[in-house]
Amino acid sequence: MKVLFIIILLILLFYFTESHLKVDMVFTYVDGNDPAFIKKKRYYKGEDRFNPEIRHKNINEIYYSVLSVIKFIPWINKIYIVTDNQIPPIDKKLLDSGKVKIISHEQIIPQKYLPTFNSDVIESFLHNIPELSEVFLYNNDDNMHLDYVQVKDIYGYRGNNIIFNVKNEITPCKIKFFASQKNPNEYIQRLLLTVMVLKNIDPNIILVNNHHTKILRKSTMKYIENKYYFLLDHMRQNKFRGNNYIQYLLFLITIDNHIHKNKLSKNFKDVIELHFEKNYYNGVFDDIYIKKYKFVCLNSMNFSYRDPFYKLMEYKLNN
């Protein structure tokens, strides 16, 4: 009887610990239609060789991104939106309640790197958000959830160590394919450079990356800040995305896995990614109504499909 009591107590203790680990959500946001932003960007435009204007356009996706977290990840503690002194279209009640907080670049990025239009640079300073949880989730403003996410979908435990559930995307076959490209874009060039740097750290390192909700750890970000500062400083000199520095999230997530040996999966069946150059949105939207996708990435979605997208999200949030 005493043994049974101890087992039940341990189970309850585990459940309580798992359920009460504070986890925040961070979004990065930019309103590319803002006249002040456009003026600032044009002033530095001579340094921007790679970024099409579509990258900074938006259809107020952040509105649905935030609401999707509140509905489908109700155990999230706080939501932080990092932006360049812009006000995203968020319900005032959420801002007044403290559930959602706006963080300006000046609060987390040293002045010598500002202004910056480079997502890698901004992401490399997220750990400076005041009161941010040790474990936090990160999305771009065009990422949103379509179904419920449980704690076990995000992390578990191995002894006292927190183990992330990460989707492993970068296989040797894919790296070989990228390396074979005759005219690789800046993303592929940075990816290959980052792979080279990581393989110099450890030839057997497992490369981890994905294009959906990131599970990040502040302590790993601080570790990289101290140990690889010269790589970060070189990256941070680039106000716009380029091809001659490390891709920060690939570097970070791979190093975190190298340290903590996270649980890796190759299952992407619950994730859908839409690109602006595609022309089959209507069929895809119909598909989303039927299939149980948990996550959608509107990677610069075609503006002509804004209304069907709004309709889809209203349906998901209200049913």
C-alpha positions in Angstrom: 0.0 0.0 0.0 2.8 2.3 0.9 4.6 1.6 -2.5 1.3 2.3 -4.4 1.0 5.6 -2.5 4.6 6.6 -3.5 4.0 5.7 -7.1 0.8 7.8 -7.2 2.6 10.7 -5.5 5.4 10.6 -8.1 2.9 10.5 -11.0 1.1 13.5 -9.6 4.4 15.3 -9.0 5.5 14.7 -12.6 2.2 15.9 -13.9 2.3 19.0 -11.8 5.9 19.8 -12.8 5.2 19.2 -16.5 2.0 21.3 -16.5 3.5 24.2 -14.7 6.7 24.8 -16.5 6.4 28.4 -17.7 6.5 28.6 -21.5 6.2 31.9 -23.4 5.5 32.5 -27.1 7.5 35.0 -29.1 6.5 36.5 -32.5 8.5 38.8 -34.7 6.4 41.3 -36.6 6.9 43.9 -39.3 4.3 46.0 -41.1 5.8 46.5 -44.5 3.0 48.9 -45.4 4.0 51.4 -42.7 5.2 54.7 -44.4 7.8 55.2 -41.6 9.2 51.7 -42.1 9.2 52.1 -45.9 11.2 55.4 -45.6 13.7 53.9 -43.2 14.2 50.8 -45.4 14.7 52.9 -48.5 17.3 54.9 -46.8 19.4 51.7 -46.3 18.2 50.0 -49.5 21.6 50.1 -51.1 22.7 47.4 -48.7 19.7 45.1 -49.6 20.7 42.9 -52.5 18.5 39.8 -51.8 15.2 40.7 -50.3 12.1 41.1 -52.5 9.5 43.6 -51.3 7.0 40.7 -50.7 9.0 39.6 -47.6 7.8 42.6 -45.6 4.2 42.8 -46.9 1.5 41.7 -44.6 -2.2 41.0 -44.5 -2.5 41.4 -40.7 -1.6 37.7 -40.2 -0.4 38.5 -36.7 -4.0 39.1 -35.6 -4.9 35.4 -36.3 -1.5 34.2 -35.2 -2.0 35.5 -31.7 -5.6 34.4 -31.4 -4.6 30.9 -32.6 -2.1 30.6 -29.7 -4.6 31.8 -27.2 -7.1 29.2 -28.4 -5.0 26.2 -29.4 -2.1 26.6 -26.9 -4.0 27.8 -23.8 -1.2 26.8 -21.4 1.2 29.4 -22.9 2.1 31.9 -20.2 2.7 35.2 -22.1 2.9 36.3 -25.8 5.7 38.7 -26.8 5.6 40.5 -30.1 9.0 41.9 -31.2 8.8 44.8 -33.6 10.5 48.0 -34.8 8.3 50.5 -32.9 5.2 49.4 -34.7 1.7 48.6 -33.2 0.4 45.3 -34.5 -3.4 44.9 -34.9 -3.9 43.2 -31.5 -7.1 43.4 -29.3 -6.5 46.2 -26.8 -8.0 43.9 -24.0 -5.1 41.5 -24.6 -2.5 44.2 -24.3 -4.1 45.8 -21.2 -4.3 42.4 -19.5 -0.6 41.8 -19.9 -1.2 38.5 -21.8 0.4 40.1 -24.9 3.3 42.5 -24.7 5.0 44.6 -27.4 8.8 44.6 -27.4 10.7 47.1 -29.5 14.0 46.4 -31.1 15.7 49.0 -28.9 14.8 47.0 -25.8 16.7 43.9 -26.8 19.2 44.9 -29.6 22.3 47.0 -28.9 22.2 50.4 -30.7 25.3 49.6 -32.8 23.2 47.0 -34.8 20.2 49.2 -35.3 18.2 49.7 -37.4 18.1 46.1 -38.7 15.8 44.5 -41.3 17.5 41.1 -40.9 15.4 38.4 -39.3 18.6 36.4 -38.3 19.8 39.4 -36.4 16.5 40.0 -34.6 16.2 36.3 -33.7 19.7 36.2 -32.2 18.6 38.7 -29.5 15.3 37.2 -28.5 16.8 35.9 -25.3 17.2 39.5 -24.1 13.4 39.9 -23.8 12.8 40.9 -20.1 11.2 38.1 -18.0 11.2 35.7 -21.0 10.8 32.0 -19.9 13.8 29.7 -20.1 11.9 27.5 -22.6 9.9 29.5 -25.1 8.2 29.0 -28.5 9.0 31.2 -31.5 7.0 32.0 -34.6 7.1 34.5 -37.4 4.0 36.7 -37.7 2.7 34.6 -40.6 2.7 31.3 -38.6 -0.4 30.1 -36.9 -1.9 27.0 -35.3 -5.0 25.3 -36.5 -5.5 22.7 -33.8 -4.7 22.1 -30.1 -1.1 21.7 -29.0 -0.4 19.8 -25.8 2.6 20.1 -23.5 3.8 16.6 -24.6 3.9 17.8 -28.2 6.5 20.4 -27.2 8.7 18.8 -24.6 9.3 16.0 -22.1 11.9 15.0 -19.5 14.9 12.8 -19.4 15.8 12.8 -15.7 16.1 16.5 -14.8 16.8 17.5 -18.4 14.1 19.1 -20.5 14.0 17.3 -23.9 12.4 19.1 -26.9 10.3 17.3 -29.5 11.9 18.7 -32.7 11.3 17.8 -36.3 14.5 17.0 -38.1 14.6 18.3 -41.6 18.2 18.6 -42.8 19.2 15.2 -44.0 22.6 14.4 -45.8 20.6 13.8 -49.0 19.0 17.3 -48.8 22.4 18.9 -48.1 23.7 17.2 -51.2 20.8 18.4 -53.2 21.3 22.0 -52.0 25.0 21.8 -52.8 24.3 20.7 -56.3 22.3 23.9 -57.2 23.9 25.9 -60.0 22.5 29.3 -58.8 21.6 28.9 -55.1 19.6 31.7 -53.5 20.9 33.5 -50.4 19.0 31.1 -48.1 20.7 28.1 -49.5 24.1 29.8 -49.5 23.7 30.7 -45.8 22.4 27.2 -45.0 25.4 25.6 -46.6 27.8 27.9 -44.9 26.2 27.2 -41.5 26.4 23.4 -42.2 30.1 23.8 -42.9 30.6 25.7 -39.6 28.6 23.1 -37.6 30.5 20.2 -39.2 33.8 21.9 -38.2 32.5 21.9 -34.6 31.7 18.2 -34.8 31.8 16.2 -38.0 29.1 13.9 -36.6 26.7 16.6 -35.5 23.0 16.1 -36.4 21.7 19.0 -38.4 18.3 20.2 -37.1 16.0 22.7 -38.7 12.3 23.2 -39.5 9.9 25.8 -40.9 7.3 25.8 -38.1 7.0 26.6 -34.4 10.5 26.7 -32.9 11.2 25.4 -29.4 14.1 27.5 -28.0 16.1 27.6 -24.8 17.5 30.9 -23.4 20.5 29.2 -21.8 21.6 27.7 -25.2 21.2 31.2 -26.8 23.4 32.7 -24.0 25.9 29.8 -24.5 26.2 30.6 -28.2 26.4 34.3 -27.4 29.5 33.7 -25.3 31.2 30.9 -27.2 30.6 32.0 -30.8 30.3 35.8 -30.4 32.6 36.4 -33.4 30.2 34.5 -35.7 27.2 36.4 -34.3 28.9 39.8 -34.6 29.8 39.1 -38.3 26.1 38.2 -38.9 24.8 41.2 -37.1 26.7 43.6 -39.3 24.3 42.8 -42.1 21.2 45.0 -41.9 19.5 42.8 -44.5 19.5 39.1 -45.2 22.6 38.1 -47.1 24.7 35.0 -48.1 27.9 35.3 -46.2 27.0 34.5 -42.5 25.5 31.7 -40.5 21.8 31.1 -40.5 21.0 31.7 -36.8 18.1 29.3 -36.1 19.8 26.4 -37.9 22.9 27.0 -35.8 21.0 27.5 -32.6 18.6 24.5 -32.9 21.4 22.2 -34.0 23.7 23.2 -31.1 20.8 22.8 -28.6 20.2 19.3 -29.9 23.9 18.6 -29.7 23.9 19.6 -26.0 20.6 18.1 -24.9 19.9 15.2 -27.3 16.4 16.2 -28.1 13.7 13.8 -29.5 13.8 14.1 -33.3 11.0 13.3 -35.7 10.6 13.4 -39.5 6.8 13.6 -39.4 5.6 16.7 -41.1 2.0 15.4 -41.9 0.4 18.0 -39.6 2.3 21.0 -41.1 1.4 22.9 -44.3 3.4 25.7 -45.9 2.1 28.1 -48.5 4.3 30.2 -50.8 3.3 33.4 -52.7 4.3 31.9 -56.0 1.8 29.0 -55.7 -1.6 29.4 -57.4 -3.6 26.5 -55.9 -4.8 28.2 -52.6 -8.4 27.5 -53.1 -7.9 23.8 -53.2 -5.4 23.9 -50.3 -7.8 25.9 -48.2 -10.5 23.3 -48.9 -8.1 20.6 -47.9 -7.3 22.4 -44.6 -11.0 22.3 -43.6 -11.0 18.5 -43.9 -7.5 17.5 -42.8 -6.2 17.9 -39.2 -3.3 20.2 -40.0 -2.0 21.6 -36.7 0.1 24.4 -38.2 0.2 26.6 -41.3 3.0 28.9 -42.5 1.9 31.6 -44.9 5.3 32.2 -46.4 4.5 35.4 -48.3 1.0 34.3 -49.3 -0.6 35.6 -52.5 -2.6 38.7 -51.4 -5.6 37.8 -53.7 -6.4 34.9 -51.3 -6.6 37.2 -48.2 -10.4 36.8 -47.8 -10.4 33.0 -48.1 -7.7 32.9 -45.5 -9.6 35.2 -43.1 -12.7 32.9 -43.6 -10.6 29.8 -42.8 -9.2 31.3 -39.6 -12.5 32.5 -38.4 -13.9 29.0 -38.9 -11.0 27.4 -37.0 -11.1 29.9 -34.1 -14.9 29.6 -33.7 -15.4 25.9 -34.1 
